[in-house]
Amino acid sequence: QQAAELATELTKRAQEAGAVNTLVAMRNGQLLGDNTDGEGLIKDLEEKGYKVSERSLVVFGSGGSARGILPLLLQQQPRRIYLVNRTVDKALMLKSQLENLGVSAADRIQVLSSATEINEPIDLMINATSSSLMGQRLALPPQLAEGASGYDLMYSDEPTLFMQQLSQAGCENVSDGLGMLVEQAASSYQLWMGGERPDTAFVMAHLRARS
């Protein structure tokens, strides 16, 4: 958010995210602020074969991380996104902010205080809270679709608590957020340097080998 205040111009996705993770120096001495988090997540989901289009998703949390990824998730035309947050008013405010910014398909967001209230099978669950860092378990949806997947924005040498929960619930495809970290960095690098996108597969393999 402080970086966004430093920028003299913001990209559309930086405005939607309300924060900047990439500053680009322009020829006139101005600073362009961008946010590559959402793009990093989408690219990693695609790499892992996780489907978003026409699927029902759950996003846990309504803080800065959730705001950074929701616009890009909505661009993929999901059937519905359940935005789950203990403080419903905060989640409703986030949905309203996205609608006011003209984020496409923001009306597909349904706000709930608990995922236990969902009455349809869920295809993909994304944890945008700090629960894994805090050692807190999340209440999962009662129904999971066949082949349901899960993704934790947090990352660790070992499976995060959220990933462990998903595996225990029967999810075969679970992942932490290291891929998102690498992909958003590649997007930033491309903005700075131009040319082709860096080889993220090599970087990921190197990082996993070291861990």
C-alpha positions as CSV (number, residue, x, y, z in Angstrom):
1,Q,0.0,0.0,0.0
2,Q,2.9,2.4,0.7
3,A,4.4,1.5,-2.6
4,A,1.1,2.4,-4.3
5,E,1.3,5.8,-2.6
6,L,4.8,6.3,-4.1
7,A,3.7,5.5,-7.6
8,T,2.7,8.4,-9.9
9,E,0.6,6.0,-12.1
10,L,-1.1,2.7,-11.3
11,T,-2.1,-0.1,-13.6
12,K,-5.7,-1.3,-13.6
13,R,-4.8,-4.4,-11.6
14,A,-2.8,-2.4,-9.1
15,Q,-5.9,-0.2,-8.5
16,E,-8.0,-3.2,-8.1
17,A,-5.6,-4.8,-5.7
18,G,-5.2,-1.6,-3.7
19,A,-1.4,-2.3,-3.4
20,V,1.7,-2.4,-5.5
21,N,4.5,-5.0,-5.5
22,T,6.3,-3.8,-8.6
23,L,7.6,-0.3,-9.3
24,V,8.8,0.5,-12.9
25,A,10.8,3.6,-13.6
26,M,9.6,5.4,-16.7
27,R,11.6,7.7,-19.0
28,N,10.0,10.8,-17.7
29,G,11.1,10.1,-14.2
30,Q,7.7,8.9,-13.1
31,L,7.0,5.6,-11.3
32,L,4.5,3.1,-12.6
33,G,3.0,0.9,-10.0
34,D,1.8,-2.6,-10.8
35,N,0.6,-5.7,-8.9
36,T,1.6,-9.1,-10.3
37,D,0.3,-11.3,-7.5
38,G,-3.0,-12.3,-9.2
39,E,-1.2,-13.1,-12.5
40,G,1.4,-15.2,-10.5
41,L,-1.4,-17.2,-9.0
42,I,-3.3,-17.8,-12.2
43,K,-0.1,-18.9,-14.0
44,D,0.8,-21.4,-11.2
45,L,-2.8,-22.8,-11.2
46,E,-2.6,-23.3,-14.9
47,E,0.8,-24.9,-14.6
48,K,-0.6,-27.3,-12.0
49,G,-3.7,-28.1,-14.0
50,Y,-6.1,-26.5,-11.5
51,K,-9.3,-25.4,-13.3
52,V,-11.1,-22.1,-12.5
53,S,-13.5,-21.5,-15.4
54,E,-17.1,-22.6,-14.7
55,R,-16.0,-24.0,-11.4
56,S,-17.1,-23.2,-7.8
57,L,-14.4,-21.8,-5.7
58,V,-13.8,-20.9,-2.0
59,V,-11.4,-18.1,-1.1
60,F,-10.7,-18.0,2.6
61,G,-9.8,-14.5,3.9
62,S,-10.7,-10.9,2.8
63,G,-7.4,-9.1,3.5
64,G,-4.8,-7.8,1.1
65,S,-3.9,-11.2,-0.3
66,A,-7.5,-12.0,-1.2
67,R,-8.0,-8.6,-2.8
68,G,-4.8,-9.1,-4.9
69,I,-6.0,-12.4,-6.4
70,L,-9.8,-12.0,-6.7
71,P,-9.9,-9.8,-9.8
72,L,-7.7,-12.2,-11.8
73,L,-9.7,-15.2,-10.5
74,L,-12.9,-13.5,-11.7
75,Q,-11.4,-12.9,-15.1
76,Q,-11.3,-16.7,-15.5
77,Q,-15.1,-16.8,-15.3
78,P,-15.7,-19.1,-12.4
79,R,-19.3,-20.2,-11.7
80,R,-19.1,-18.8,-8.3
81,I,-16.6,-17.6,-5.6
82,Y,-17.5,-18.1,-2.0
83,L,-15.6,-15.4,0.0
84,V,-15.3,-16.8,3.5
85,N,-14.3,-14.6,6.4
86,R,-15.3,-14.7,10.1
87,T,-16.0,-10.9,9.9
88,V,-18.7,-10.8,7.3
89,D,-18.7,-7.0,7.1
90,K,-15.1,-6.9,6.1
91,A,-15.7,-9.4,3.2
92,L,-18.8,-7.5,2.1
93,M,-16.8,-4.3,2.1
94,L,-14.2,-6.0,-0.2
95,K,-16.9,-7.2,-2.6
96,S,-18.3,-3.7,-2.7
97,Q,-14.9,-2.1,-3.4
98,L,-14.3,-4.5,-6.3
99,E,-17.8,-3.8,-7.7
100,N,-17.2,0.0,-7.4
101,L,-13.9,-0.4,-9.2
102,G,-15.8,-2.1,-12.1
103,V,-14.1,-5.5,-11.6
104,S,-15.8,-7.9,-14.1
105,A,-18.0,-10.6,-12.6
106,A,-17.7,-9.3,-9.0
107,D,-21.4,-10.1,-8.6
108,R,-20.3,-13.8,-8.7
109,I,-18.8,-13.4,-5.2
110,Q,-21.0,-14.7,-2.4
111,V,-19.9,-13.7,1.1
112,L,-20.2,-16.2,4.0
113,S,-18.9,-16.4,7.6
114,S,-18.1,-20.1,7.3
115,A,-17.5,-22.6,4.5
116,T,-19.8,-25.0,6.3
117,E,-22.8,-23.0,5.0
118,I,-22.0,-23.9,1.4
119,N,-24.5,-26.4,-0.1
120,E,-22.8,-27.4,-3.4
121,P,-19.7,-29.4,-4.2
122,I,-16.5,-27.2,-4.3
123,D,-13.9,-27.6,-7.0
124,L,-11.1,-25.4,-5.7
125,M,-10.2,-24.0,-2.3
126,I,-7.7,-21.2,-1.9
127,N,-6.4,-20.1,1.5
128,A,-5.5,-16.4,1.6
129,T,-5.3,-16.2,5.4
130,S,-2.4,-16.6,7.7
131,S,-4.0,-19.7,9.3
132,S,-1.2,-22.0,8.4
133,L,1.4,-19.7,9.9
134,M,-0.7,-19.5,13.1
135,G,-1.4,-23.2,13.3
136,Q,-5.2,-22.7,13.0
137,R,-7.4,-25.1,11.2
138,L,-10.1,-23.8,8.8
139,A,-13.7,-25.2,8.6
140,L,-13.9,-26.7,5.1
141,P,-17.0,-27.0,2.9
142,P,-19.1,-30.1,3.6
143,Q,-19.1,-31.2,-0.1
144,L,-16.1,-31.5,-2.4
145,A,-16.4,-32.1,-6.1
146,E,-14.7,-35.1,-7.7
147,G,-11.0,-34.1,-8.3
148,A,-11.3,-31.1,-5.9
149,S,-8.1,-29.1,-5.5
150,G,-6.6,-26.8,-2.8
151,Y,-4.0,-24.1,-2.8
152,D,-2.4,-22.3,0.2
153,L,-0.8,-18.9,-0.6
154,M,1.6,-19.7,2.3
155,Y,4.6,-21.9,1.5
156,S,6.9,-24.1,3.5
157,D,9.4,-26.9,3.3
158,E,6.8,-29.2,4.6
159,P,3.0,-29.4,3.7
160,T,1.2,-26.5,5.4
161,L,-1.6,-27.2,7.9
162,F,-4.2,-26.2,5.3
163,M,-2.6,-28.6,2.8
164,Q,-2.7,-31.4,5.4
165,Q,-6.4,-30.6,6.1
166,L,-7.2,-30.9,2.4
167,S,-5.4,-34.2,2.0
168,Q,-7.3,-35.6,5.1
169,A,-10.6,-34.4,3.5
170,G,-9.8,-36.4,0.3
171,C,-8.2,-33.8,-2.0
172,E,-5.7,-35.4,-4.3
173,N,-4.3,-32.1,-5.7
174,V,-2.9,-29.7,-3.1
175,S,-0.2,-27.1,-3.3
176,D,1.5,-24.3,-1.4
177,G,2.2,-20.9,-2.8
178,L,5.8,-21.2,-3.7
179,G,4.8,-21.4,-7.4
180,M,2.8,-18.2,-7.1
181,L,5.8,-16.5,-5.5
182,V,8.1,-17.5,-8.4
183,E,5.5,-16.6,-11.1
184,Q,4.7,-13.2,-9.7
185,A,8.5,-12.5,-9.6
186,A,8.8,-13.6,-13.2
187,S,6.1,-11.2,-14.2
188,S,7.8,-8.3,-12.3
189,Y,11.2,-9.3,-13.9
190,Q,9.6,-9.2,-17.4
191,L,8.2,-5.7,-16.7
192,W,11.6,-4.4,-15.6
193,M,13.7,-6.2,-18.3
194,G,11.4,-6.7,-21.2
195,G,11.8,-9.6,-23.6
196,E,10.7,-13.2,-22.9
197,R,9.4,-14.4,-19.6
198,P,12.0,-16.1,-17.4
199,D,12.1,-19.9,-17.2
200,T,10.1,-20.5,-14.0
201,A,10.2,-24.3,-14.3
202,F,14.0,-24.2,-13.8
203,V,13.7,-21.8,-10.8
204,M,11.0,-23.9,-9.1
205,A,13.0,-27.1,-9.6
206,H,16.1,-25.4,-8.1
207,L,14.2,-24.1,-5.1
208,R,12.5,-27.4,-4.4
209,A,15.8,-29.3,-4.7
210,R,17.4,-26.9,-2.1
211,S,14.6,-27.3,0.3
